[in-house]
Amino acid sequence: MKHQEESSSFHQKNTDCCFKPFISPNPKTSFNPVQISPKIDKSAFISPFTSVIGDVAIMKNVYVAPLVSIRADEGTPFYIGSNTNLQDGVILHGLLNRFVSVDGKEYSIFIDKKVSVAHGALIHGPCFIGKNVFVGFKAIVYDAIVEDGVFIAYNAVVTNGVHVRKNRFVPPGAYIDTQKKADALSKVPSDSREFAREVQRVNQEFPTSYHLLFGDSRCSCGVAYNKESSKEEES
């Protein structure tokens, strides 16, 4: 599994940032004693009422919807590639000291480019998600390697160390917990592939659009405002 480095201007959260309740370093624990803050590209959009905690890298044009939990306080680090979208209620968490290896570096969760994770899905590390993968509503991916172009339908489970090959289709409600089951999966149907492409097309527009809608600053309650407009009102 090869990962090409993306040239991104990361920015870390300043101590005076009004978004602190939502984006923060991991808490100090006996197993993770060093606090590391998320690194989020400026073009990504992180919705209000979402948590991003710990050693998490979020790349260009990522859209994170409301009520998403990205919590690298146990398993760590997480990587979320460019043009990926995490929809409402998605949870990312990982087990302590369990990793996947990408280009010689260890990750609890690695999500590559142009991945769609639909409403209410759970991605639990150790886990690798390849490019152009679709993870359906309320699906669970835990302790698995999912290659490029896989379509995981709603309520499906992929787990127990399985390796799902490129462009395979995991049917609705399927429980893929053995390599034999994973190897028996068929190719993604054309209608599902087109659906995944359309979800990507829509969600790639959201980061820029939401930045414009919400303004350039947010208070701790998640309400957006423009600094310039606020100054004008005060004067």
C-alpha positions as CSV (number, residue, x, y, z in Angstrom):
1,M,0.0,0.0,0.0
2,K,1.7,3.2,-1.2
3,H,0.9,6.6,-0.1
4,Q,2.0,9.7,-2.0
5,E,2.8,12.7,0.3
6,E,0.4,15.6,-0.3
7,S,1.8,19.2,-0.2
8,S,-0.5,20.8,2.3
9,S,-0.1,23.9,4.5
10,F,-1.2,22.5,7.9
11,H,-2.2,24.8,10.6
12,Q,-2.5,23.9,14.3
13,K,-5.0,25.3,16.6
14,N,-3.9,28.4,18.4
15,T,-4.5,28.7,22.2
16,D,-6.8,31.6,21.6
17,C,-9.0,29.9,19.0
18,C,-12.7,30.0,19.9
19,F,-13.2,26.5,18.5
20,K,-11.2,24.8,21.3
21,P,-14.1,22.8,22.8
22,F,-14.3,20.9,19.5
23,I,-10.7,20.5,18.3
24,S,-8.1,19.6,20.9
25,P,-5.0,17.5,21.7
26,N,-5.4,14.1,23.2
27,P,-5.6,14.0,27.0
28,K,-2.4,12.8,28.9
29,T,-2.7,9.2,29.9
30,S,-0.2,6.5,30.9
31,F,-0.4,5.0,27.4
32,N,-0.4,8.3,25.5
33,P,1.6,10.7,27.7
34,V,2.4,13.2,24.9
35,Q,-0.3,15.6,23.8
36,I,-0.5,16.1,20.0
37,S,-2.9,18.5,18.4
38,P,-4.8,17.8,15.1
39,K,-3.3,19.1,11.9
40,I,-6.1,20.4,9.6
41,D,-5.6,21.8,6.2
42,K,-7.2,25.3,5.9
43,S,-9.3,24.2,2.9
44,A,-11.0,21.4,5.0
45,F,-14.3,22.2,6.7
46,I,-15.0,20.9,10.2
47,S,-18.6,21.4,11.1
48,P,-19.8,22.7,14.5
49,F,-20.7,20.1,17.1
50,T,-17.9,17.8,15.9
51,S,-14.9,16.5,17.9
52,V,-11.4,16.1,16.5
53,I,-9.0,15.0,19.2
54,G,-5.3,14.0,19.1
55,D,-2.9,13.1,16.4
56,V,-5.2,13.5,13.4
57,A,-4.1,14.7,10.0
58,I,-6.9,16.1,7.8
59,M,-5.9,16.9,4.3
60,K,-7.2,19.3,1.5
61,N,-10.9,19.8,0.9
62,V,-12.1,17.3,3.4
63,Y,-15.7,17.7,4.6
64,V,-16.6,16.7,8.1
65,A,-20.3,16.9,8.8
66,P,-22.0,17.7,12.2
67,L,-21.8,15.3,15.1
68,V,-18.7,13.4,13.8
69,S,-16.3,12.0,16.4
70,I,-12.7,11.7,15.3
71,R,-11.0,10.6,18.6
72,A,-7.3,9.6,18.5
73,D,-7.0,9.4,22.2
74,E,-6.3,5.6,22.4
75,G,-5.3,4.2,19.0
76,T,-3.3,6.9,17.1
77,P,-2.4,8.4,14.7
78,F,-5.2,9.0,12.1
79,Y,-4.9,10.2,8.5
80,I,-7.8,11.5,6.4
81,G,-6.9,12.0,2.7
82,S,-7.9,14.9,0.4
83,N,-11.5,15.1,-0.9
84,T,-12.8,12.6,1.7
85,N,-16.1,13.2,3.4
86,L,-17.2,12.0,6.8
87,Q,-21.0,12.4,7.0
88,D,-23.3,13.1,10.0
89,G,-22.7,10.9,13.0
90,V,-19.6,9.1,11.7
91,I,-17.2,7.7,14.4
92,L,-13.5,7.2,14.1
93,H,-11.7,5.5,17.0
94,G,-8.9,2.9,17.3
95,L,-7.4,0.3,19.6
96,L,-4.2,0.9,21.5
97,N,-1.0,-0.3,19.9
98,R,-2.8,-1.8,16.9
99,F,-1.6,-0.5,13.5
100,V,-1.7,-0.7,9.7
101,S,1.5,0.2,7.9
102,V,1.5,2.6,5.0
103,D,4.9,3.5,3.3
104,G,6.7,2.3,6.4
105,K,4.7,4.5,8.8
106,E,2.2,3.1,11.3
107,Y,-1.4,4.4,11.6
108,S,-4.3,3.4,13.7
109,I,-6.6,4.6,10.9
110,F,-5.6,5.5,7.4
111,I,-8.3,6.8,5.1
112,D,-7.0,7.6,1.6
113,K,-8.3,10.2,-1.0
114,K,-11.9,10.6,-2.2
115,V,-13.5,8.3,0.4
116,S,-17.1,8.7,1.3
117,V,-18.2,7.5,4.8
118,A,-22.0,7.8,5.0
119,H,-24.2,8.7,7.9
120,G,-23.7,6.8,11.1
121,A,-20.9,4.6,10.0
122,L,-18.1,3.4,12.3
123,I,-14.5,3.1,11.2
124,H,-12.4,1.5,14.0
125,G,-8.7,1.0,13.9
126,P,-6.6,-0.8,13.1
127,C,-8.0,0.0,9.6
128,F,-6.9,0.9,6.1
129,I,-9.4,2.4,3.7
130,G,-8.1,2.9,0.1
131,K,-9.0,5.5,-2.5
132,N,-12.5,6.0,-3.9
133,V,-14.1,3.7,-1.2
134,F,-17.7,4.1,-0.2
135,V,-18.8,3.1,3.3
136,G,-22.5,3.0,3.6
137,F,-25.0,4.1,6.2
138,K,-24.4,2.5,9.6
139,A,-21.7,0.2,8.2
140,I,-18.9,-1.0,10.5
141,V,-15.3,-1.4,9.3
142,Y,-13.0,-2.7,12.1
143,D,-9.6,-4.5,11.9
144,A,-9.6,-4.6,8.1
145,I,-7.8,-3.6,5.0
146,V,-10.1,-2.3,2.3
147,E,-8.5,-1.6,-1.1
148,D,-9.4,1.1,-3.7
149,G,-12.8,1.3,-5.2
150,V,-14.6,-1.0,-2.7
151,F,-18.3,-0.3,-2.1
152,I,-19.6,-1.3,1.4
153,A,-23.4,-1.1,1.5
154,Y,-25.5,0.0,4.4
155,N,-25.5,-2.0,7.7
156,A,-22.6,-4.2,6.5
157,V,-19.7,-5.3,8.7
158,V,-16.1,-5.9,7.6
159,T,-13.9,-7.1,10.4
160,N,-11.6,-9.8,11.9
161,G,-8.5,-8.9,9.9
162,V,-10.0,-9.4,6.5
163,H,-8.5,-8.0,3.3
164,V,-11.1,-6.8,0.8
165,R,-9.6,-6.6,-2.8
166,K,-10.1,-3.7,-5.2
167,N,-13.5,-2.8,-6.6
168,R,-15.4,-5.4,-4.6
169,F,-19.0,-5.0,-3.4
170,V,-20.1,-5.8,0.1
171,P,-23.9,-6.3,0.1
172,P,-26.3,-4.6,2.5
173,G,-26.2,-6.3,5.9
174,A,-23.3,-8.6,5.0
175,Y,-21.0,-9.8,7.7
176,I,-17.5,-10.3,6.2
177,D,-15.4,-11.8,9.0
178,T,-13.3,-14.4,7.2
179,Q,-11.0,-14.1,4.2
180,K,-13.0,-16.7,2.4
181,K,-16.1,-14.5,2.5
182,A,-14.0,-11.5,1.4
183,D,-12.5,-13.4,-1.5
184,A,-16.0,-14.5,-2.7
185,L,-17.3,-10.9,-3.0
186,S,-18.3,-9.8,-6.5
187,K,-17.4,-6.7,-8.4
188,V,-19.1,-3.4,-7.7
189,P,-22.3,-3.1,-9.9
190,S,-22.4,-0.1,-12.2
191,D,-25.3,1.6,-10.5
192,S,-23.5,1.5,-7.1
193,R,-20.3,2.8,-8.7
194,E,-22.2,5.7,-10.2
195,F,-23.9,6.4,-6.9
196,A,-20.5,6.6,-5.1
197,R,-19.2,8.9,-7.8
198,E,-22.2,11.2,-7.4
199,V,-21.8,11.3,-3.6
200,Q,-18.2,12.3,-4.1
201,R,-19.1,15.0,-6.6
202,V,-21.7,16.6,-4.2
203,N,-19.5,16.4,-1.1
204,Q,-16.4,17.9,-2.8
205,E,-18.3,21.1,-3.2
206,F,-19.2,21.3,0.5
207,P,-15.9,22.5,2.1
208,T,-15.7,25.7,0.1
209,S,-19.5,26.4,0.2
210,Y,-19.7,25.9,4.0
211,H,-16.7,28.1,4.6
212,L,-18.5,30.9,2.7
213,L,-21.8,30.2,4.5
214,F,-20.4,30.0,8.1
215,G,-18.0,33.0,8.1
216,D,-14.4,33.1,9.0
217,S,-14.7,32.6,12.8
218,R,-16.8,30.6,15.2
219,C,-17.6,31.0,18.9
220,S,-17.4,28.1,21.3
221,C,-21.1,27.3,20.7
222,G,-20.4,26.7,17.0
223,V,-22.1,29.8,15.7
224,A,-20.2,31.4,12.9
225,Y,-19.5,35.1,12.4
226,N,-17.2,37.3,10.3
227,K,-14.6,39.2,12.3
228,E,-14.8,42.3,10.0
229,S,-18.6,42.5,10.4
230,S,-18.3,42.2,14.2
231,K,-15.8,45.0,14.3
232,E,-18.0,47.3,12.3
233,E,-21.0,46.6,14.6
234,E,-18.9,47.4,17.7
235,S,-17.8,50.7,16.2
